[in-house]
Every structure is written in C-alpha cells, then in structure tokens.
C-alpha cells in the first residue's frame, strides 16, 4: 500500500513523497505537468518485486513546497532536492528514474553525483547535449520567432491562465494529445504555438471516451492536484532554461558514467529511431545499456504502458 509523508530538506524545502515497499531504493521523478501519481503503477509493480520505491512531488508540484521567485527552480536546486531525498531516507545509493523534465533531473543527478546513483533511467528525454553558444530560450526565440512552446511558457501568467481556465479540459487534451492514442496526424510535428493561440491548440480535440490507459478517476486526480498547486512552479522550470545554461557551465562535457538506460514510446514525437537514439545517448552516457522502445506508446510511457515499463526497469535493475 502506498504511504504518503513529507520530507524536510536543507534550505527549508519540504517535499511530499509517495512511498511503497522495502529493499533497494528507487526514486521516480515525474515531468510536466505531472506529480507523483504518474508513477502509480510503478509504485505497485516495483515494490512487489522487492524494491523500496519513492515518488516525490518535485518542487513546485502537488503537495510539495512552491517557493516564490523563478530563480528557485534551477537545475542545480532540483538536483539538490533529489540528493536530499536520498539522504533523508537514510540510503547511500538509489536507482534514479525520471520522465520528461524528471529525466533531465535524473541525468543531471547521475552526472554530478555518480556516487549516489546505482543506475539511471531516462524516459522520453535523453541527457542534455553539450552547451551551445547561445542560451536555449534565446536560441529558440531566434529560430522560431518566439512561437516555440518554451518561449510561450516564458511570460509569467500566460500559460497559467490558459491551463487553469478549465482544468478538466486541459488534462484531457494534454494527456490524450501527447499519447500514442492520438490520431496519426494529431498535431503539428514541431510544438510551435499558432499566432494568437495557445499551447493547447497543438493537441487534437480529445474523444468523448477516454483511451483505455486513462480513467475518469485519473483525470480527476490531476485536476485535484493542480487545483492545489497551480502551474507556476512547473512552468518556472522552463523559465530557468537560460539560467541553467549559465549555472551548468562547469558540467559542460561531463558524461554519465553510471549504468544507464533510455526508454521512449514508439509514438512519442521525439522518437528519431533506435540507432539515432543509441548513438546520441551513448555519446553522453558511456554506461548506456541500450534504448528500449515501447510499442504504440506516446509520451506518457509509464501511464500508457505501465506493465511494459515496469518489466523494463526490473530487467535493468537486475542487470546492474
């Protein structure tokens, strides 16, 4: 049974965590716009296989603290939160698994604190490439005329207003639109917000009947969580992309030496083919043990194909 509690970290940050099982520690890091609940299936499956599984609401999300100020959500701070969670749980090492933004945090933890990481798994998002000559928000603005979704998220209050107008409709559209259940022509190839439009315009209209992997109770859980937290904390992660570019200069060229695995849904729009992904990830993570493609899944792999992902993770943990 999943238990819930709060953990106090150095600096006064309080993170809410969901925890289940006993054994070697596995830390599951969610992405945007999610919270611990996106790992509900893995909490059950991994703990049943003999692991202590912990899924925090990361800073800015769910029932965790939401500090004021955009600069409270930098990548070094997010990495510090994970390090703090591992220590607060009384553990010396953990398997660190992240999805979406959580994958970037997981890769970063493995880069700067390999002593704490038994193995790292990135789901949907590979490790950060080397720093370019121009900060990422500026680069996207110059390349796409400000229409790239990162830039749409930049202005405080804009995306918050769009997403918060009707939370139920927002999550139906987001979860369906980035999933493998969407139509073959569902949305543009690049996430460029249309002039005068919003981010949700990038997703196709969801059907009245939810796909099999998503229930009305699941949608209600997301609505309840974001009624509590709002979207500002999660959007602030994006607003720090240029600041992260500056703060992580010392990491440039560093590689992930921990045993690593990359997992992606076959219908995720970021999927560029196994060979391409293998080469890209292995360059940044020499300990890469291969790319696993989950058939028919889109971006929300751990929710769309929970049994398959749990099996993949258990094989990786056993191999490591």
C-alpha positions in Angstrom: 0.0 0.0 0.0 1.3 3.5 -0.9 2.1 5.7 2.1 2.5 9.4 2.0 4.6 11.8 4.0 6.6 15.0 3.9 10.4 15.3 3.9 12.2 18.4 5.1 15.3 19.2 3.1 18.2 21.5 3.7 17.3 25.1 3.0 13.8 24.6 4.3 12.2 23.0 1.3 9.5 20.4 2.0 8.8 17.7 -0.5 5.7 15.4 -0.4 6.6 11.8 -1.3 4.7 8.7 -2.1 6.4 5.5 -0.8 5.9 1.8 -1.1 7.8 -1.4 -0.4 11.2 -2.2 1.0 14.6 -3.2 -0.5 17.0 -1.2 -2.7 15.8 2.3 -3.2 14.2 3.5 -6.5 13.5 7.2 -6.9 10.9 8.1 -9.5 10.9 11.7 -10.9 7.9 13.0 -12.8 7.8 15.6 -15.5 5.5 18.4 -16.7 2.6 18.7 -16.0 2.5 15.7 -13.6 3.0 14.8 -9.9 3.8 11.6 -8.0 0.6 10.0 -9.3 2.0 9.5 -12.8 4.1 6.7 -11.2 1.2 5.0 -9.5 1.6 1.8 -11.5 5.3 1.5 -10.9 5.0 2.2 -7.2 2.9 -1.0 -7.0 4.9 -3.1 -9.5 8.4 -2.3 -8.4 7.6 -2.6 -4.7 6.0 -6.0 -5.3 9.3 -7.1 -6.9 11.3 -6.2 -3.7 12.2 -2.5 -4.1 11.7 0.5 -1.9 10.0 2.9 -4.3 9.7 6.6 -3.7 8.0 9.1 -6.0 8.2 12.8 -4.8 6.1 15.7 -5.9 9.0 17.7 -7.2 9.4 21.3 -6.1 6.6 23.4 -7.4 4.2 20.5 -7.8 1.4 18.7 -6.0 1.6 18.9 -2.2 5.3 19.9 -2.1 6.6 23.5 -1.4 6.2 26.0 -4.2 8.8 28.7 -3.5 8.2 32.2 -4.8 10.6 33.5 -7.4 11.5 32.0 -10.8 15.1 31.6 -9.6 14.1 29.0 -7.0 13.7 26.3 -9.7 17.1 26.0 -11.3 18.5 22.6 -12.3 21.2 22.6 -9.5 18.5 23.1 -7.0 16.3 20.3 -8.4 19.3 18.0 -8.4 19.9 19.0 -4.8 16.4 18.1 -3.9 16.9 14.5 -5.2 20.2 14.2 -3.3 18.4 15.5 -0.2 15.6 12.9 -0.6 18.1 10.0 -0.9 19.9 11.2 2.3 16.7 11.9 4.2 15.6 8.3 3.5 18.8 7.1 5.1 20.1 5.5 1.9 23.5 5.7 0.4 22.5 4.9 -3.2 19.5 4.7 -5.4 18.3 3.8 -8.8 17.1 7.1 -10.2 14.4 7.0 -12.9 13.0 10.2 -14.5 10.4 11.0 -17.1 10.2 14.2 -19.2 11.7 17.0 -17.1 12.3 14.4 -14.4 14.6 12.6 -16.8 16.7 15.7 -17.2 17.0 15.9 -13.4 17.8 12.2 -13.2 20.6 12.5 -15.9 21.9 15.6 -14.0 22.0 13.7 -10.7 23.9 10.9 -12.3 26.3 13.4 -13.9 27.3 15.3 -10.8 26.7 12.7 -8.0 27.5 9.3 -9.6 28.4 8.1 -6.1 24.7 8.1 -5.2 23.4 6.5 -8.4 23.3 2.7 -8.8 21.8 3.2 -12.2 19.9 5.9 -14.1 16.9 5.6 -16.5 15.7 8.4 -18.6 12.2 8.0 -20.0 11.2 10.1 -23.1 14.1 12.6 -22.7 17.8 11.8 -23.3 20.7 13.5 -21.4 21.3 17.2 -22.0 23.7 17.8 -25.0 26.7 20.0 -24.7 26.1 23.7 -24.2 25.5 25.6 -27.4 26.9 29.1 -28.0 23.6 30.7 -27.3 21.3 30.2 -24.3 18.4 27.9 -25.2 15.4 30.2 -24.8 17.2 32.9 -26.9 18.1 30.3 -29.5 14.5 29.1 -29.8 13.2 32.6 -29.9 15.6 33.5 -32.8 15.0 30.3 -34.7 11.2 30.1 -34.4 10.2 33.7 -33.9 9.1 33.2 -30.4 6.5 30.6 -31.3 8.3 27.6 -29.7 6.4 26.4 -26.7 9.4 27.1 -24.3 9.0 30.8 -25.3 5.2 30.7 -24.9 5.8 29.5 -21.3 8.3 32.3 -20.6 5.9 35.1 -19.8 4.5 34.7 -16.3 0.7 34.3 -16.2 0.1 33.5 -19.8 0.3 29.7 -19.8 -1.1 29.6 -16.3 -4.2 31.4 -17.5 -4.7 29.1 -20.4 -4.2 25.9 -18.5 -6.2 27.0 -15.4 -9.3 28.1 -17.3 -10.7 24.6 -17.4 -8.5 22.1 -15.7 -10.6 19.1 -16.7 -10.4 20.1 -20.4 -6.7 20.9 -20.1 -5.7 17.5 -18.8 -7.9 15.6 -21.2 -6.3 17.5 -24.1 -2.7 17.3 -22.8 -2.8 13.6 -21.8 -4.6 12.4 -25.0 -2.7 14.8 -27.3 0.8 13.6 -26.4 -0.1 9.9 -26.1 0.1 7.1 -28.6 -3.8 7.1 -28.6 -3.9 10.3 -30.6 -4.7 10.2 -34.4 -1.8 9.6 -36.7 -2.0 13.2 -37.8 -2.6 14.5 -34.3 -1.0 17.9 -34.1 2.0 19.6 -35.8 5.4 18.0 -36.0 7.0 20.9 -34.1 5.4 22.4 -31.0 5.1 25.9 -32.4 2.2 27.8 -30.8 0.0 29.4 -33.5 -0.2 33.2 -33.7 -2.8 34.4 -31.3 -3.3 30.8 -30.0 -2.2 28.8 -27.0 -0.3 25.7 -26.2 -3.4 23.5 -26.1 -4.1 24.3 -29.7 -1.2 22.0 -30.5 -3.2 19.0 -29.3 -6.1 17.4 -31.2 -9.6 17.5 -29.7 -9.8 14.5 -27.3 -12.6 12.0 -27.9 -15.6 11.8 -25.5 -14.4 8.3 -24.4 -11.0 8.2 -22.7 -8.4 5.8 -24.1 -8.1 2.5 -22.1 -5.0 3.6 -20.2 -6.6 6.7 -18.8 -9.7 6.7 -16.5 -12.0 9.4 -15.3 -10.5 8.9 -11.8 -7.1 9.6 -13.2 -8.2 12.9 -14.8 -9.9 13.9 -11.5 -6.6 13.2 -9.7 -4.8 15.6 -12.0 -7.5 18.2 -11.6 -7.3 18.0 -7.8 -3.5 18.2 -7.7 -3.3 21.2 -10.0 -6.2 22.9 -8.2 -3.9 22.8 -5.2 -0.6 23.6 -6.8 -1.4 25.6 -10.0 1.1 25.6 -12.9 3.5 28.3 -12.0 6.0 26.1 -10.2 6.3 23.7 -13.1 6.4 26.5 -15.7 9.3 28.1 -13.7 11.4 25.1 -14.6 11.2 26.2 -18.2 11.8 29.8 -17.3 15.2 28.8 -15.9 16.5 27.3 -19.1 18.8 30.2 -19.9 19.8 30.4 -16.2 20.6 26.7 -16.2 22.7 27.2 -19.3 24.9 29.6 -17.2 24.8 27.6 -13.9 25.8 24.3 -15.5 28.8 25.6 -17.4 31.1 23.6 -15.2 29.3 20.4 -16.2 29.8 21.0 -19.9 31.4 18.0 -21.5 30.8 15.8 -18.4 29.3 12.4 -19.1 27.1 10.0 -17.2 29.3 7.1 -16.0 26.6 5.2 -14.1 24.9 2.3 -15.8 22.2 3.9 -17.9 19.1 3.1 -19.9 16.9 5.2 -22.3 13.3 4.4 -22.8 10.9 6.0 -25.2 7.5 5.4 -26.7 7.3 4.4 -30.3 4.7 7.2 -30.9 6.5 9.9 -29.0 7.1 12.8 -31.4 10.7 13.0 -30.1 11.5 9.4 -31.2 14.0 9.5 -34.1 14.8 5.8 -34.4 16.7 3.3 -32.3 20.1 3.8 -33.9 19.9 7.5 -33.7 18.9 7.4 -30.1 21.5 4.8 -29.2 24.3 6.9 -30.7 23.0 10.2 -29.1 22.6 8.7 -25.6 25.8 6.6 -25.7 27.8 9.8 -26.5 26.5 11.5 -23.4 26.3 8.3 -21.2 29.1 5.8 -21.9 27.4 3.4 -19.5 24.4 3.3 -21.8 23.0 -0.2 -21.9 20.7 0.4 -24.8 17.5 2.2 -25.9 14.2 0.5 -25.3 11.2 1.4 -27.5 7.7 0.8 -26.0 5.4 -0.1 -28.9 2.3 2.0 -29.5 3.1 4.3 -26.5 3.4 8.0 -26.8 5.0 10.5 -24.3 3.3 9.3 -21.1 5.0 5.9 -21.2 4.7 5.0 -17.5 1.0 5.5 -17.7 0.2 4.2 -21.2 2.2 1.0 -20.9 2.8 0.5 -17.2 3.4 -3.2 -17.2 5.9 -3.0 -20.1 7.9 -0.2 -18.4 7.9 -1.9 -15.0 9.3 -5.0 -16.7 12.0 -3.0 -18.5 13.0 -1.3 -15.2 13.2 -4.6 -13.4 15.4 -6.2 -16.1 17.7 -3.1 -15.9 17.9 -3.2 -12.1 18.7 -6.9 -12.2 21.4 -6.4 -14.8 23.0 -3.6 -12.9 
